[in-house]
């Protein structure tokens, strides 16, 4: 028997990218993963819609 090198589910998520997006209203920074682009996101601080076109790539998750 061999010991797994990664946790279960690793293969499914190993190519995700993280993006940091700032709220256009209050400048609160949120982290959003590349598999969440099809969802609408609202700022956790003020409730305004976050515009993905303003996001910057930060690295791989």
Protein Blocks (a to p, Z undefined) as FASTA:
>chain_A
ZZdfbdehklmmmmpccdddddfklopacdddfklmmpccddfklopacdfklpccfbdZ
Z
